[in-house]
Amino acid sequence: MADYKRRLGSNSGLYLQSKTSFDKHCQHPVRKTVRLSQPSSNRIAKAEFVAKENHVASAFLPTKDTDLAGQRTEPPSPFTLMFKPLLIMLLLAFLGSLALAYFKKKLPQIKGRIGENLVIKGLEKHLDRDEYTIINDVTLPLEDGGTTQVDHVVVSRFGIFIIETKNMSGWIFGNEKQAKWTQTIHRSKHQFQNPLRQNYKHTKTLSDLLDLPHELFHSVVVFTRNAELKTKFPENVGHLDEMVSYIKAFNEEIINYKLKIKVVKHVGVVKLKQGRKTDKQHVDYLNEKHSGSLHS
């Protein structure tokens, strides 16, 4: 532009044209703005692929510790790191306490089932199946609307044996006339209902339901091996092997074959159906009865 002015003058066309362009573009230049867009996940994945293909260091790529704008995220606070494990431990402790409480509640029932299964195996092993019919876990209805549970009923030509199983440990004290017997374990004493009286109710209930003379029924109480009987008990109270011998000692026929078959079928009719509903009904009845006796 200066050359045009010197050689051609300030009024020449080339000078005026070049001055106009200078004033427009050189005195007030327009800056072009460039917007930086945030990298999308697809672009990051594509960049990672290209970087791997071209052996580019991963340090130049966005990492898991950065957000999509490339800014580094804040690490979790120490409080958060401590609170999460503590919360998990508290939850596990709570669930453990619930499981322990449930186990303690069910422990007597579990021990009873274990004892009954041991007696069942012993009876099946030592009693002739052709002569003795064994019926286990018989729940009977009572006149007051409650129920009573018989552990084992053994039907034979020599009588109907009602067996009450006691899966207990420690020393056992008692006699036929006492209402309560005593269990002693390491100086700790616990009283429980005289099982002979308990079993008398079983024999009487089944006698009434079957409409048979009570003389046909024999009461038997079986303690498991963990119990040590410390006093002189009646001959129908003892451990399994002793009670098997007691049952076999009856050899006089008082029930003919037809009546035996009828008794077995009738027991199946009068007993309640096995299951949780029947067990719950029996437990509720016992709880109500015992709570009533405590308040009376």
Long-range contacts (C-beta under 8 A, 24 or more apart in sequence): 38-68, 38-69, 39-68, 39-70, 40-68, 41-68, 44-68, 111-167, 112-165, 112-167, 114-167, 115-165, 115-166, 115-167, 115-224, 116-151, 116-152, 116-165, 116-167, 118-167, 118-224, 118-240, 119-151, 119-152, 119-163, 119-165, 119-222, 119-224, 119-240, 120-152, 122-240, 122-241, 122-244, 123-152, 123-154, 123-163, 123-244, 126-241, 126-244, 127-154, 127-244, 127-247, 127-248, 131-156, 131-157, 132-156, 132-247, 133-260, 133-264, 135-264, 135-267, 135-268, 137-274, 138-206, 138-267, 138-271, 139-271, 139-272, 139-274, 139-278, 139-279, 139-282, 140-202, 140-205, 140-206, 140-209, 140-270, 140-271, 140-272, 141-209, 141-270, 141-272, 142-205, 145-285, 146-282, 146-285, 146-289, 147-272, 147-278, 147-281, 147-282, 147-285, 148-201, 148-202, 148-205, 148-282, 149-282, 150-202, 150-206, 153-206, 153-267, 154-247, 155-255, 155-260, 155-263, 155-264, 155-267, 156-247, 156-250, 156-255, 156-260, 157-253, 157-254, 157-255, 157-256, 157-257, 157-260, 158-250, 158-251, 158-252, 158-253, 158-254, 158-255, 159-216, 159-217, 159-218, 159-250, 159-254, 159-255, 160-206, 160-212, 160-216, 160-217, 160-218, 160-255, 160-263, 161-217, 161-218, 161-220, 161-247, 162-199, 162-202, 162-203, 162-206, 162-217, 162-218, 162-219, 162-220, 163-220, 163-221, 163-222, 163-243, 164-195, 164-198, 164-199, 164-202, 164-219, 164-220, 164-221, 164-222, 165-222, 165-224, 166-195, 166-221, 166-222, 166-223, 166-224, 166-227, 167-224, 167-226, 168-192, 168-223, 168-224, 168-226, 168-227, 169-226, 169-227, 170-226, 170-227, 170-228, 171-228, 171-230, 172-223, 172-227, 172-228, 172-229, 172-230, 172-231, 173-230, 173-231, 174-231, 174-233, 175-231, 175-232, 175-233, 176-233, 176-234, 183-227, 195-221, 195-237, 196-221, 196-234, 196-236, 196-237, 206-267, 206-270, 209-266, 209-270, 210-263, 210-266, 210-267, 210-270, 212-263, 216-254, 216-255, 218-247, 218-250, 220-246, 220-247
